[in-house]
Amino acid sequence: MNNDDKLRPLYDGTHEDDQRSFDQRIKEERDERERRERMRAQRLAASGKTPLPYSLDVIIEKCVMNENSERIEIDFYALGFPDHIQEVNSVERLFHQLKGAGCFEAVKRSANTYFVVSRPNIEKLNQYRASIERTIGKPPKKLIHKDSDGDFFYNGQRIEMEKHTLHYDLLDILYSSAREAVSYEALDAALVARGHDEKTNSDASKKRIRNILTNQLFKLAKVNGEPLQNHALDNKPLIEVVRGEGLRLNNPII
């Protein structure tokens, strides 16, 4: 070995290894976040509820199970709101509104996805939930709305269809998604959760959902004796395909 060899630093690829390790951690964190978001969307769709009452029910259930605990952690992904920064901030405001209503003694947001509350007042939580139910129980002035009996209306006219059929449940799932696009995977999981047959693969699931739209919802469901049409008042499809995401109910205010 000459002197130049002695002075030349050995290259062992450490920098690239560190970068690959960092990139792998980022990918794993992103994959986990997407997995939890898919599960959240599936639970919400299967519940048939909108995000706010669903989230309040989760909060109440968690507090009932840990009523005497000094520290109760509630994961954002266990609630019904989508994984957007605006929605996270909305959930934080909700927790502080609950505290202001006497539902908790203290509340704070932890560094991760958890909100921490202490000393819940179950009675006041239920009172707050009931007040929200009274507010959202009023028929919304939207193109499609559902009344307290579970009947759907298009522009104020009742949609004639049997409950618990595939096309009723598909419309109900999309209606409950609060303007979010719902993936075919989440739609199929929600249909199975409601007692419908499970398909063997994703292609079969997509084919079933497309068949429900074409040959059931927009053929069997009737408005004033005529088949429900796949168009909203703004000339957009009533149920639109969102490329790379799934299906979304186009439900404008009227």
Backbone as CSV, one residue per row, in Angstrom:
resi,resn,N_x,N_y,N_z,CA_x,CA_y,CA_z,C_x,C_y,C_z
1,MET,0.849,-1.186,0.000,0.000,0.000,0.000,0.885,1.237,0.000
2,ASN,0.691,2.159,-0.952,1.478,3.381,-0.971,0.862,4.424,-0.066
3,ASN,1.545,5.553,0.058,1.074,6.604,0.964,-0.273,7.165,0.534
4,ASP,-0.502,7.264,-0.819,-1.788,7.774,-1.291,-2.929,6.874,-0.829
5,ASP,-2.692,5.550,-0.880,-3.724,4.607,-0.434,-4.006,4.775,1.051
6,LYS,-2.968,5.038,1.833,-3.157,5.199,3.280,-3.991,6.434,3.591
7,LEU,-3.847,7.495,2.770,-4.551,8.749,3.055,-5.968,8.764,2.487
8,ARG,-6.253,7.886,1.510,-7.568,7.914,0.882,-8.611,7.282,1.807
9,PRO,-9.707,8.012,2.151,-10.735,7.448,3.039,-11.461,6.288,2.370
10,LEU,-11.744,5.304,3.156,-12.489,4.161,2.625,-13.951,4.551,2.447
11,TYR,-14.574,4.246,1.290,-15.984,4.544,1.025,-16.816,3.302,1.322
12,ASP,-17.701,3.431,2.267,-18.480,2.245,2.669,-19.967,2.379,2.364
13,GLY,-20.376,3.448,1.650,-21.787,3.584,1.273,-22.707,3.969,2.411
14,THR,-22.165,4.475,3.518,-22.992,4.797,4.689,-24.049,5.843,4.358
15,HIS,-23.674,6.866,3.602,-24.629,7.928,3.282,-25.836,7.381,2.521
16,GLU,-25.550,6.530,1.497,-26.655,5.954,0.740,-27.511,5.032,1.604
17,ASP,-26.875,4.305,2.506,-27.631,3.438,3.405,-28.556,4.259,4.288
18,ASP,-28.057,5.377,4.800,-28.885,6.247,5.633,-30.060,6.805,4.834
19,GLN,-29.800,7.185,3.585,-30.861,7.734,2.744,-31.920,6.679,2.445
20,ARG,-31.436,5.446,2.128,-32.409,4.369,1.870,-33.235,4.070,3.110
21,SER,-32.595,4.084,4.265,-33.319,3.836,5.514,-34.351,4.930,5.767
22,PHE,-33.965,6.174,5.501,-34.894,7.296,5.679,-36.075,7.175,4.717
23,ASP,-35.782,6.878,3.440,-36.845,6.737,2.448,-37.786,5.595,2.809
24,GLN,-37.235,4.501,3.342,-38.063,3.361,3.737,-38.989,3.733,4.884
25,ARG,-38.461,4.487,5.864,-39.300,4.914,6.991,-40.434,5.813,6.517
26,ILE,-40.117,6.731,5.598,-41.146,7.620,5.060,-42.226,6.819,4.343
27,LYS,-41.805,5.841,3.546,-42.776,5.008,2.824,-43.641,4.218,3.794
28,GLU,-43.041,3.646,4.825,-43.800,2.866,5.798,-44.803,3.746,6.529
29,GLU,-44.381,4.963,6.901,-45.293,5.884,7.578,-46.449,6.282,6.664
30,ARG,-46.145,6.530,5.382,-47.193,6.889,4.434,-48.157,5.726,4.219
31,ASP,-47.610,4.518,4.079,-48.461,3.340,3.885,-49.367,3.108,5.092
32,GLU,-48.823,3.294,6.291,-49.617,3.103,7.501,-50.717,4.146,7.602
33,ARG,-50.378,5.375,7.245,-51.386,6.438,7.276,-52.513,6.150,6.287
34,GLU,-52.148,5.692,5.091,-53.162,5.361,4.090,-54.006,4.178,4.539
35,ARG,-53.393,3.192,5.187,-54.135,2.035,5.688,-55.157,2.454,6.727
36,ARG,-54.736,3.300,7.664,-55.646,3.745,8.718,-56.776,4.606,8.148
37,GLU,-56.456,5.382,7.127,-57.490,6.206,6.490,-58.508,5.330,5.765
38,ARG,-58.046,4.261,5.090,-58.980,3.342,4.435,-59.901,2.679,5.457
39,MET,-59.341,2.267,6.578,-60.143,1.624,7.616,-61.166,2.599,8.181
40,ARG,-60.755,3.852,8.369,-61.685,4.863,8.881,-62.853,5.051,7.921
41,ALA,-62.540,5.173,6.622,-63.582,5.373,5.629,-64.533,4.175,5.572
42,GLN,-64.002,2.972,5.714,-64.836,1.774,5.700,-65.767,1.727,6.912
43,ARG,-65.232,2.058,8.099,-66.072,2.054,9.305,-67.186,3.090,9.192
44,LEU,-66.853,4.273,8.704,-67.851,5.333,8.569,-68.927,4.930,7.577
45,ALA,-68.506,4.400,6.434,-69.475,3.997,5.415,-70.395,2.899,5.930
46,ALA,-69.836,1.947,6.658,-70.643,0.839,7.185,-71.618,1.308,8.254
47,SER,-71.294,2.387,8.963,-72.155,2.871,10.048,-73.413,3.557,9.533
48,GLY,-73.348,4.095,8.308,-74.480,4.833,7.771,-74.648,6.210,8.383
49,LYS,-73.650,6.685,9.115,-73.722,7.991,9.774,-72.821,8.993,9.072
50,THR,-73.060,10.272,9.349,-72.155,11.310,8.877,-71.030,11.483,9.899
51,PRO,-69.924,12.165,9.530,-68.740,12.176,10.408,-68.961,12.708,11.815
52,LEU,-69.750,13.773,11.995,-69.877,14.356,13.330,-70.581,13.431,14.323
53,PRO,-71.801,12.946,14.042,-72.425,12.035,15.020,-71.638,10.748,15.221
54,TYR,-71.025,10.241,14.149,-70.194,9.036,14.298,-69.046,9.310,15.264
55,SER,-68.377,10.453,15.089,-67.235,10.788,15.935,-67.664,10.969,17.389
56,LEU,-68.796,11.614,17.604,-69.287,11.793,18.974,-69.596,10.445,19.622
57,ASP,-70.158,9.525,18.865,-70.434,8.196,19.410,-69.152,7.482,19.813
58,VAL,-68.096,7.636,18.994,-66.806,7.022,19.325,-66.233,7.644,20.594
59,ILE,-66.297,8.963,20.692,-65.772,9.667,21.869,-66.517,9.231,23.128
60,ILE,-67.852,9.168,23.037,-68.657,8.774,24.198,-68.338,7.340,24.608
61,GLU,-68.262,6.441,23.632,-67.960,5.038,23.945,-66.604,4.904,24.631
62,LYS,-65.618,5.627,24.117,-64.276,5.581,24.701,-64.290,6.111,26.134
63,CYS,-65.036,7.182,26.355,-65.097,7.781,27.695,-65.863,6.899,28.674
64,VAL,-66.929,6.255,28.206,-67.685,5.344,29.071,-66.795,4.194,29.527
65,MET,-65.974,3.685,28.620,-65.089,2.564,28.944,-63.969,2.975,29.900
66,ASN,-63.641,4.275,29.941,-62.525,4.745,30.764,-62.947,5.927,31.633
67,GLU,-64.186,5.846,32.163,-64.776,6.994,32.844,-63.940,7.491,34.016
68,ASN,-63.294,6.603,34.721,-62.545,6.992,35.918,-61.059,7.238,35.653
69,SER,-60.690,7.230,34.390,-59.280,7.406,34.055,-58.900,8.885,34.064
70,GLU,-57.692,9.157,34.528,-57.183,10.526,34.525,-56.743,10.954,33.126
71,ARG,-56.503,9.997,32.245,-55.983,10.296,30.907,-56.609,9.341,29.900
72,ILE,-57.381,9.872,28.981,-58.032,9.065,27.955,-57.528,9.529,26.597
73,GLU,-56.910,8.621,25.853,-56.390,8.952,24.538,-57.384,8.517,23.463
74,ILE,-57.697,9.438,22.549,-58.634,9.156,21.466,-57.920,9.441,20.149
75,ASP,-57.786,8.420,19.333,-57.049,8.530,18.080,-57.904,9.228,17.024
76,PHE,-57.304,10.193,16.330,-58.016,10.898,15.260,-58.566,9.912,14.232
77,TYR,-57.809,8.864,13.922,-58.235,7.909,12.897,-59.398,7.031,13.361
78,ALA,-59.701,7.043,14.660,-60.865,6.304,15.145,-62.148,7.084,14.911
79,LEU,-62.018,8.370,14.601,-63.175,9.232,14.405,-63.627,9.186,12.949
80,GLY,-64.604,10.010,12.606,-65.202,9.897,11.282,-64.733,10.884,10.251
81,PHE,-63.775,11.743,10.603,-63.394,12.809,9.689,-62.232,12.397,8.791
82,PRO,-62.205,12.913,7.541,-61.121,12.554,6.613,-59.766,13.070,7.085
83,ASP,-58.718,12.469,6.543,-57.347,12.807,6.931,-56.855,14.017,6.141
84,HIS,-57.387,15.185,6.503,-56.924,16.450,5.937,-56.630,17.389,7.094
85,ILE,-55.682,18.310,6.897,-55.286,19.192,7.985,-56.464,20.042,8.467
86,GLN,-57.349,20.442,7.521,-58.508,21.234,7.929,-59.417,20.430,8.851
87,GLU,-59.566,19.142,8.552,-60.441,18.302,9.358,-59.816,18.033,10.728
88,VAL,-58.486,17.863,10.769,-57.809,17.684,12.056,-58.036,18.916,12.931
89,ASN,-57.937,20.088,12.341,-58.177,21.314,13.100,-59.632,21.407,13.546
90,SER,-60.550,20.931,12.699,-61.974,20.925,13.073,-62.219,20.014,14.266
91,VAL,-61.553,18.850,14.264,-61.695,17.921,15.383,-61.130,18.541,16.660
92,GLU,-60.026,19.244,16.537,-59.455,19.913,17.710,-60.436,20.944,18.264
93,ARG,-61.083,21.703,17.379,-62.097,22.668,17.831,-63.265,21.948,18.488
94,LEU,-63.654,20.787,17.936,-64.749,20.018,18.533,-64.421,19.618,19.968
95,PHE,-63.206,19.129,20.193,-62.823,18.735,21.551,-62.867,19.927,22.510
96,HIS,-62.442,21.080,22.056,-62.481,22.256,22.926,-63.912,22.749,23.143
97,GLN,-64.786,22.562,22.140,-66.206,22.865,22.335,-66.816,21.937,23.379
98,LEU,-66.437,20.669,23.324,-66.921,19.713,24.320,-66.429,20.085,25.716
99,LYS,-65.184,20.504,25.805,-64.657,20.948,27.105,-65.441,22.163,27.599
100,GLY,-65.710,23.114,26.688,-66.474,24.301,27.062,-67.893,23.976,27.510
101,ALA,-68.426,22.860,27.010,-69.773,22.429,27.408,-69.753,21.600,28.681
102,GLY,-68.581,21.464,29.301,-68.472,20.722,30.556,-68.321,19.236,30.391
103,CYS,-67.997,18.775,29.168,-67.885,17.339,28.922,-66.562,16.766,29.412
104,PHE,-65.520,17.596,29.487,-64.215,17.182,29.984,-63.690,18.239,30.948
105,GLU,-62.806,17.795,31.825,-62.126,18.750,32.687,-60.954,19.387,31.951
106,ALA,-60.280,18.611,31.113,-59.149,19.128,30.348,-59.038,18.375,29.039
107,VAL,-58.445,19.032,28.041,-58.229,18.414,26.743,-56.965,19.005,26.129
108,LYS,-56.199,18.162,25.448,-55.035,18.653,24.723,-54.764,17.727,23.550
109,ARG,-54.043,18.248,22.604,-53.663,17.462,21.432,-52.217,17.034,21.607
110,SER,-51.986,15.742,21.476,-50.623,15.236,21.646,-49.838,15.420,20.351
111,ALA,-48.566,15.068,20.386,-47.689,15.305,19.236,-48.030,14.409,18.055
112,ASN,-48.702,13.283,18.313,-49.043,12.393,17.201,-50.497,12.606,16.806
113,THR,-51.240,11.559,16.526,-52.628,11.713,16.059,-53.640,11.604,17.187
114,TYR,-53.209,11.684,18.420,-54.107,11.469,19.542,-54.533,12.779,20.207
115,PHE,-55.777,12.772,20.696,-56.278,13.825,21.557,-56.434,13.222,22.956
116,VAL,-56.033,13.973,23.957,-56.037,13.471,25.333,-57.040,14.283,26.142
117,VAL,-57.990,13.578,26.788,-58.985,14.234,27.633,-58.919,13.625,29.032
118,SER,-59.465,14.336,30.003,-59.486,13.824,31.375,-60.825,14.130,32.029
119,ARG,-61.192,13.250,32.948,-62.415,13.379,33.746,-63.655,13.709,32.900
120,PRO,-64.077,12.763,32.066,-65.258,13.013,31.231,-66.547,13.041,32.044
121,ASN,-67.483,13.859,31.594,-68.822,13.909,32.166,-69.758,13.256,31.151
122,ILE,-70.115,11.995,31.402,-70.873,11.221,30.417,-72.250,11.836,30.169
123,GLU,-72.880,12.336,31.216,-74.209,12.931,31.062,-74.162,14.130,30.117
124,LYS,-73.148,14.978,30.289,-73.053,16.159,29.433,-72.630,15.789,28.015
125,LEU,-71.839,14.747,27.881,-71.505,14.263,26.542,-72.768,13.802,25.804
126,ASN,-73.613,13.072,26.492,-74.856,12.604,25.875,-75.797,13.766,25.563
127,GLN,-75.809,14.778,26.412,-76.635,15.964,26.150,-76.147,16.685,24.899
128,TYR,-74.826,16.799,24.771,-74.258,17.458,23.589,-74.592,16.647,22.335
129,ARG,-74.470,15.324,22.441,-74.788,14.454,21.305,-76.247,14.608,20.891
130,ALA,-77.139,14.706,21.874,-78.567,14.857,21.582,-78.847,16.197,20.908
131,SER,-78.145,17.240,21.331,-78.358,18.555,20.716,-77.909,18.557,19.266
132,ILE,-76.810,17.848,18.975,-76.342,17.734,17.596,-77.335,16.931,16.763
133,GLU,-77.877,15.875,17.348,-78.845,15.034,16.640,-80.083,15.843,16.259
134,ARG,-80.529,16.712,17.175,-81.699,17.545,16.865,-81.398,18.490,15.711
135,THR,-80.170,18.994,15.679,-79.786,19.936,14.628,-79.684,19.248,13.278
136,ILE,-78.982,18.111,13.247,-78.775,17.436,11.964,-79.985,16.605,11.552
137,GLY,-80.954,16.448,12.473,-82.140,15.677,12.144,-83.081,16.395,11.192
138,LYS,-82.886,17.718,11.006,-83.728,18.460,10.085,-83.340,18.113,8.648
139,PRO,-84.318,17.892,7.778,-83.991,17.534,6.392,-83.126,18.607,5.733
140,PRO,-81.947,18.258,5.252,-81.085,19.254,4.618,-81.636,19.682,3.268
141,LYS,-81.401,20.907,2.914,-81.868,21.413,1.632,-80.858,21.057,0.556
142,LYS,-80.800,19.773,0.275,-79.901,19.271,-0.752,-80.688,18.439,-1.746
143,LEU,-80.066,18.202,-2.892,-80.740,17.453,-3.944,-81.203,16.094,-3.440
144,ILE,-80.309,15.371,-2.761,-80.655,14.079,-2.170,-80.660,14.230,-0.659
145,HIS,-81.735,13.814,-0.004,-81.703,13.751,1.457,-82.476,12.530,1.947
146,LYS,-82.165,12.138,3.164,-82.783,10.962,3.784,-83.516,11.393,5.039
147,ASP,-84.755,10.936,5.201,-85.511,11.324,6.390,-85.273,10.338,7.529
148,SER,-85.934,10.577,8.662,-85.704,9.763,9.855,-86.205,8.332,9.700
149,ASP,-87.053,8.077,8.688,-87.529,6.717,8.421,-86.601,5.958,7.475
150,GLY,-85.543,6.626,7.002,-84.610,5.973,6.085,-85.003,6.082,4.631
151,ASP,-86.050,6.862,4.321,-86.462,7.053,2.930,-85.618,8.151,2.292
152,PHE,-85.244,7.939,1.024,-84.473,8.927,0.283,-85.390,9.771,-0.599
153,PHE,-84.976,11.027,-0.808,-85.736,11.960,-1.629,-84.811,12.608,-2.644
154,TYR,-85.320,12.763,-3.877,-84.598,13.461,-4.939,-85.358,14.739,-5.242
155,ASN,-84.722,15.875,-4.950,-85.342,17.179,-5.178,-86.740,17.253,-4.554
156,GLY,-86.851,16.681,-3.356,-88.117,16.728,-2.619,-89.076,15.603,-2.941
157,GLN,-88.780,14.785,-3.947,-89.658,13.685,-4.339,-89.085,12.369,-3.829
158,ARG,-89.953,11.555,-3.205,-89.497,10.295,-2.627,-88.959,9.355,-3.711
159,ILE,-87.799,8.732,-3.415,-87.239,7.708,-4.296,-87.826,6.362,-3.869
160,GLU,-88.536,5.730,-4.751,-89.212,4.471,-4.434,-88.226,3.308,-4.618
161,MET,-87.826,2.706,-3.517,-86.958,1.521,-3.568,-87.002,0.829,-2.214
162,GLU,-86.800,-0.473,-2.237,-86.826,-1.252,-1.005,-85.544,-1.033,-0.208
163,LYS,-85.709,-0.929,1.094,-84.541,-0.776,1.967,-83.770,-2.094,2.035
164,HIS,-82.471,-1.962,2.316,-81.557,-3.101,2.516,-81.274,-3.876,1.237
165,THR,-81.709,-3.345,0.092,-81.283,-3.933,-1.176,-79.887,-3.403,-1.492
166,LEU,-79.245,-4.020,-2.469,-77.897,-3.573,-2.838,-77.892,-2.114,-3.282
167,HIS,-78.873,-1.714,-4.110,-78.843,-0.337,-4.609,-79.206,0.665,-3.528
168,TYR,-80.106,0.276,-2.609,-80.393,1.178,-1.473,-79.149,1.352,-0.622
169,ASP,-78.491,0.256,-0.288,-77.320,0.337,0.586,-76.173,1.092,-0.084
170,LEU,-75.999,0.910,-1.386,-74.932,1.637,-2.077,-75.190,3.144,-2.030
171,LEU,-76.427,3.548,-2.302,-76.759,4.976,-2.218,-76.573,5.484,-0.795
172,ASP,-76.966,4.691,0.186,-76.846,5.096,1.592,-75.380,5.282,1.990
173,ILE,-74.523,4.390,1.526,-73.093,4.482,1.838,-72.499,5.752,1.235
174,LEU,-72.821,6.021,-0.023,-72.312,7.228,-0.676,-72.887,8.482,-0.033
175,TYR,-74.154,8.428,0.345,-74.795,9.574,1.007,-74.121,9.874,2.342
176,SER,-73.698,8.834,3.039,-73.079,9.006,4.357,-71.628,9.465,4.287
177,SER,-71.070,9.482,3.095,-69.648,9.809,2.975,-69.357,11.296,3.004
178,ALA,-70.418,12.118,3.092,-70.254,13.573,3.242,-69.386,14.168,2.130
179,ARG,-69.741,13.908,0.880,-69.104,14.475,-0.308,-67.735,13.882,-0.604
180,GLU,-67.289,12.932,0.179,-66.013,12.268,-0.108,-66.195,11.224,-1.203
181,ALA,-65.162,11.045,-2.009,-65.137,9.895,-2.912,-64.854,8.647,-2.082
182,VAL,-65.566,7.581,-2.380,-65.393,6.328,-1.649,-64.805,5.304,-2.612
183,SER,-63.716,4.688,-2.227,-63.057,3.717,-3.098,-63.943,2.489,-3.296
184,TYR,-63.707,1.787,-4.393,-64.449,0.546,-4.636,-64.193,-0.457,-3.505
185,GLU,-62.975,-0.459,-2.997,-62.633,-1.362,-1.897,-63.470,-1.059,-0.661
186,ALA,-63.584,0.238,-0.326,-64.365,0.632,0.845,-65.858,0.386,0.627
187,LEU,-66.335,0.636,-0.597,-67.747,0.377,-0.905,-68.074,-1.103,-0.738
188,ASP,-67.208,-1.943,-1.268,-67.450,-3.384,-1.179,-67.407,-3.849,0.277
189,ALA,-66.436,-3.336,1.050,-66.341,-3.723,2.462,-67.594,-3.292,3.220
190,ALA,-68.119,-2.109,2.898,-69.323,-1.622,3.570,-70.547,-2.451,3.187
191,LEU,-70.622,-2.875,1.916,-71.736,-3.733,1.493,-71.679,-5.078,2.213
192,VAL,-70.494,-5.650,2.322,-70.334,-6.926,3.028,-70.699,-6.754,4.501
193,ALA,-70.296,-5.619,5.111,-70.620,-5.362,6.511,-72.125,-5.266,6.730
194,ARG,-72.868,-4.920,5.673,-74.331,-4.814,5.782,-75.030,-6.118,5.412
195,GLY,-74.261,-7.184,5.246,-74.855,-8.502,5.061,-74.906,-9.011,3.638
196,HIS,-74.318,-8.278,2.695,-74.312,-8.737,1.306,-73.127,-9.664,1.062
197,ASP,-73.219,-10.444,0.008,-72.188,-11.445,-0.280,-70.838,-10.798,-0.516
198,GLU,-69.787,-11.501,-0.093,-68.430,-11.037,-0.329,-67.942,-11.582,-1.665
199,LYS,-67.339,-10.699,-2.457,-66.809,-11.119,-3.756,-65.394,-11.657,-3.594
200,THR,-64.982,-12.471,-4.580,-63.709,-13.182,-4.439,-62.498,-12.315,-4.706
201,ASN,-62.656,-11.239,-5.498,-61.518,-10.382,-5.804,-62.001,-8.978,-6.140
202,SER,-61.045,-8.058,-6.303,-61.393,-6.652,-6.515,-62.096,-6.435,-7.847
203,ASP,-61.731,-7.196,-8.879,-62.392,-7.039,-10.171,-63.872,-7.413,-10.068
204,ALA,-64.154,-8.487,-9.352,-65.548,-8.900,-9.169,-66.319,-7.868,-8.356
205,SER,-65.650,-7.263,-7.379,-66.294,-6.231,-6.558,-66.653,-5.014,-7.396
206,LYS,-65.703,-4.566,-8.232,-65.963,-3.409,-9.092,-67.098,-3.706,-10.068
207,LYS,-67.091,-4.916,-10.626,-68.136,-5.293,-11.577,-69.508,-5.278,-10.902
208,ARG,-69.569,-5.776,-9.653,-70.847,-5.765,-8.938,-71.324,-4.333,-8.713
209,ILE,-70.430,-3.443,-8.278,-70.815,-2.066,-7.978,-71.310,-1.354,-9.231
210,ARG,-70.610,-1.563,-10.363,-71.054,-0.956,-11.624,-72.415,-1.502,-12.045
211,ASN,-72.628,-2.796,-11.808,-73.912,-3.417,-12.140,-75.031,-2.857,-11.263
212,ILE,-74.722,-2.616,-9.989,-75.725,-2.031,-9.082,-76.179,-0.673,-9.609
213,LEU,-75.227,0.132,-10.053,-75.567,1.459,-10.560,-76.404,1.363,-11.833
214,THR,-75.919,0.592,-12.801,-76.553,0.556,-14.125,-77.882,-0.190,-14.125
215,ASN,-77.912,-1.353,-13.501,-79.075,-2.236,-13.633,-80.002,-2.254,-12.425
216,GLN,-79.634,-1.540,-11.373,-80.505,-1.525,-10.196,-80.872,-0.098,-9.785
217,LEU,-79.870,0.682,-9.339,-80.204,2.009,-8.832,-80.869,2.878,-9.885
218,PHE,-80.310,2.909,-11.096,-80.860,3.783,-12.133,-81.835,3.064,-13.065
219,LYS,-82.353,1.944,-12.589,-83.388,1.236,-13.340,-84.561,0.851,-12.444
220,LEU,-84.240,0.345,-11.231,-85.306,-0.114,-10.335,-85.824,0.992,-9.423
221,ALA,-84.939,1.901,-8.998,-85.374,3.009,-8.138,-86.175,4.000,-8.979
222,LYS,-87.332,4.422,-8.457,-88.238,5.281,-9.231,-88.526,6.586,-8.490
223,VAL,-88.721,7.630,-9.281,-89.181,8.931,-8.787,-90.409,9.305,-9.608
224,ASN,-91.560,9.406,-8.929,-92.829,9.655,-9.635,-93.072,8.637,-10.743
225,GLY,-92.703,7.384,-10.458,-92.959,6.307,-11.400,-91.938,6.159,-12.504
226,GLU,-90.977,7.069,-12.577,-89.945,7.011,-13.607,-88.604,6.639,-12.984
227,PRO,-87.729,5.929,-13.732,-86.429,5.559,-13.166,-85.623,6.775,-12.718
228,LEU,-84.970,6.636,-11.594,-84.066,7.672,-11.111,-82.977,7.911,-12.150
229,GLN,-82.752,9.179,-12.472,-81.765,9.525,-13.488,-80.416,9.854,-12.850
230,ASN,-79.346,9.490,-13.554,-78.004,9.761,-13.041,-77.542,11.159,-13.454
231,HIS,-78.262,12.153,-13.016,-77.806,13.526,-13.231,-78.340,14.421,-12.124
232,ALA,-77.514,15.382,-11.736,-77.890,16.363,-10.731,-78.404,17.620,-11.444
233,LEU,-78.831,18.600,-10.660,-79.397,19.797,-11.256,-78.339,20.677,-11.904
234,ASP,-77.058,20.418,-11.613,-75.978,21.217,-12.196,-75.389,20.543,-13.433
235,ASN,-76.146,19.602,-14.006,-75.754,18.881,-15.230,-74.564,17.936,-15.021
236,LYS,-74.172,17.708,-13.787,-73.152,16.717,-13.495,-73.835,15.393,-13.162
237,PRO,-73.096,14.273,-13.243,-73.702,12.995,-12.841,-74.091,13.032,-11.358
238,LEU,-75.182,12.378,-11.038,-75.572,12.272,-9.631,-74.530,11.472,-8.859
239,ILE,-74.113,10.353,-9.439,-73.010,9.564,-8.872,-71.893,9.579,-9.902
240,GLU,-70.796,10.214,-9.541,-69.713,10.394,-10.502,-68.514,9.527,-10.158
241,VAL,-67.825,9.115,-11.203,-66.592,8.341,-11.056,-65.441,9.320,-10.890
242,VAL,-64.717,9.201,-9.777,-63.548,10.042,-9.523,-62.326,9.191,-9.832
243,ARG,-61.632,9.529,-10.889,-60.532,8.695,-11.367,-59.475,8.507,-10.279
244,GLY,-59.106,7.270,-10.042,-58.084,6.947,-9.055,-58.593,6.948,-7.628
245,GLU,-59.873,7.294,-7.416,-60.411,7.355,-6.046,-61.620,6.458,-5.843
246,GLY,-62.599,6.527,-6.744,-63.792,5.697,-6.574,-65.037,6.424,-7.036
247,LEU,-66.087,6.355,-6.247,-67.361,6.988,-6.581,-67.703,8.067,-5.558
248,ARG,-68.418,9.081,-6.025,-68.835,10.159,-5.128,-70.251,10.575,-5.478
249,LEU,-71.061,10.809,-4.449,-72.414,11.332,-4.656,-72.328,12.838,-4.844
250,ASN,-72.765,13.304,-5.985,-72.805,14.742,-6.260,-74.112,15.280,-5.712
251,ASN,-74.070,15.895,-4.554,-75.285,16.261,-3.824,-75.299,17.762,-3.501
252,PRO,-75.587,18.607,-4.487,-75.509,20.053,-4.264,-76.672,20.568,-3.421
253,ILE,-76.444,21.718,-2.806,-77.526,22.422,-2.099,-78.493,22.984,-3.125
254,ILE,-79.780,22.883,-2.829,-80.803,23.395,-3.767,-81.581,24.531,-3.119
